[in-house]
Amino acid sequence: MLVHLVSTFMFFIAYFAITYLTNRFRKNKRTKREILINSLIISGLYFLIIALVKIISSK
């Protein structure tokens, strides 16, 4: 179970980096702080969903 959480956390880090860089280089008028918060929220939601699915499916 710990392996699943670690792999899910690694996915969170990778997805956060991709989302942050994608949003940063788009032509929009958001500040860096807004982009960072938005990327963290989206990545955090995906992390929670995947972690819950892995925990439920491992039982």
Secondary structure, 3 states (H helix, E strand, C coil): CHHHHHHHHHHHHHHHHHHHHHHHCCCCCCCHHHHHHHHHHHHHHHHHHHHHHHHHHHC
